[in-house]
Amino acid sequence: MALGVYGKKYALPPYLAAEYLFYAIHPSEMLYYTRAGTAPYVNAAIPFGVGVAASGMRLVMDKGVNPVKNEDGTYTYPAGNSALATLTFSPVTGIFKGKFNVYCDYLDVSGLPVHKKVKASYAGVAASMSGPLSGMGFYLLPDNDPSVAAYRLKRSLLVAVQPQP
């Protein structure tokens, strides 16, 4: 978006900040459909503010931490990268991409807790406007709404990689 406004070209080699943060917007308008009804996606498991470090011309995301199953069958999501997000970055083109998990916890028709994992893939473009490289893109999340399930739609939501302040 900013490239179109400013008319900038991608500069080689890119100017990388030492540390970045990766953000994905929560799919608040989407629900996960089950036989027992609908359930929201877990907010704590969306990668929002996950650390990314620059290593030479590479960007390396903080290592992921699996959700922890509690004794009662529910799950706890540790701070950091509990979505198990990955990131690859091409310094030649400025394209970044990866994947992460989005979770939904609900009770099934018999009242037992269910932990559902949905995979989301993302892609974006990074550029340097006036300072370190930053980027925006989107992630695709499958929609299992019965009214649109036959179309196998994937909803698009915002992701960003920003230099850490």
LINBEL-V410063 format. One record per residue. N is the residue number from 1. RES is the residue in one letter. SS is DSSP state (helix for helix, strand for strand, loop for the rest). NEAR is the number of other ideal C-beta (glycine too) atoms within 10 Angstrom. Layout:
# LINBEL-V410063
N;RES;SS;NEAR + N;RES;SS;NEAR
This chain:
# LINBEL-V410063
1;M;loop;7 + 2;A;helix;13 + 3;L;helix;14 + 4;G;helix;7 + 5;V;helix;8 + 6;Y;helix;11 + 7;G;loop;7 + 8;K;loop;13 + 9;K;loop;8 + 10;Y;loop;16 + 11;A;loop;11 + 12;L;loop;10 + 13;P;loop;9 + 14;P;loop;20 + 15;Y;loop;11 + 16;L;loop;21 + 17;A;loop;18 + 18;A;loop;10 + 19;E;strand;13 + 20;Y;strand;27 + 21;L;strand;16 + 22;F;strand;26 + 23;Y;strand;16 + 24;A;strand;24 + 25;I;loop;13 + 26;H;loop;16 + 27;P;loop;20 + 28;S;loop;11 + 29;E;loop;7 + 30;M;loop;19 + 31;L;loop;16 + 32;Y;strand;23 + 33;Y;strand;16 + 34;T;strand;16 + 35;R;loop;6 + 36;A;loop;14 + 37;G;strand;11 + 38;T;strand;13 + 39;A;strand;16 + 40;P;loop;14 + 41;Y;loop;20 + 42;V;loop;21 + 43;N;helix;12 + 44;A;helix;15 + 45;A;helix;23 + 46;I;loop;26 + 47;P;loop;27 + 48;F;strand;14 + 49;G;strand;14 + 50;V;strand;23 + 51;G;strand;15 + 52;V;strand;22 + 53;A;strand;15 + 54;A;strand;19 + 55;S;strand;9 + 56;G;loop;9 + 57;M;loop;13 + 58;R;strand;13 + 59;L;strand;25 + 60;V;strand;15 + 61;M;strand;22 + 62;D;loop;15 + 63;K;loop;9 + 64;G;loop;17 + 65;V;loop;14 + 66;N;loop;11 + 67;P;loop;21 + 68;V;strand;11 + 69;K;strand;12 + 70;N;loop;10 + 71;E;loop;5 + 72;D;loop;6 + 73;G;loop;12 + 74;T;loop;13 + 75;Y;strand;17 + 76;T;strand;10 + 77;Y;loop;18 + 78;P;loop;13 + 79;A;loop;9 + 80;G;loop;15 + 81;N;loop;21 + 82;S;loop;24 + 83;A;loop;26 + 84;L;loop;18 + 85;A;loop;24 + 86;T;loop;14 + 87;L;loop;22 + 88;T;strand;14 + 89;F;strand;26 + 90;S;loop;14 + 91;P;loop;17 + 92;V;loop;11 + 93;T;loop;12 + 94;G;loop;19 + 95;I;strand;16 + 96;F;strand;23 + 97;K;strand;16 + 98;G;strand;21 + 99;K;strand;17 + 100;F;strand;25 + 101;N;strand;18 + 102;V;strand;24 + 103;Y;strand;20 + 104;C;strand;21 + 105;D;strand;19 + 106;Y;strand;17 + 107;L;strand;15 + 108;D;loop;11 + 109;V;loop;10 + 110;S;loop;6 + 111;G;loop;7 + 112;L;loop;10 + 113;P;strand;14 + 114;V;strand;14 + 115;H;strand;14 + 116;K;strand;15 + 117;K;strand;12 + 118;V;strand;15 + 119;K;strand;12 + 120;A;strand;24 + 121;S;strand;14 + 122;Y;strand;24 + 123;A;strand;15 + 124;G;strand;19 + 125;V;strand;15 + 126;A;strand;25 + 127;A;strand;17 + 128;S;loop;17 + 129;M;loop;12 + 130;S;loop;6 + 131;G;loop;9 + 132;P;loop;18 + 133;L;loop;24 + 134;S;strand;16 + 135;G;strand;21 + 136;M;strand;18 + 137;G;strand;19 + 138;F;strand;17 + 139;Y;strand;26 + 140;L;strand;16 + 141;L;strand;22 + 142;P;strand;15 + 143;D;loop;19 + 144;N;loop;18 + 145;D;loop;14 + 146;P;loop;7 + 147;S;loop;8 + 148;V;loop;11 + 149;A;helix;12 + 150;A;helix;7 + 151;Y;helix;9 + 152;R;loop;9 + 153;L;loop;14 + 154;K;strand;12 + 155;R;strand;16 + 156;S;strand;12 + 157;L;strand;19 + 158;L;strand;13 + 159;V;strand;25 + 160;A;strand;17 + 161;V;strand;22 + 162;Q;strand;18 + 163;P;strand;17 + 164;Q;loop;13 + 165;P;loop;6
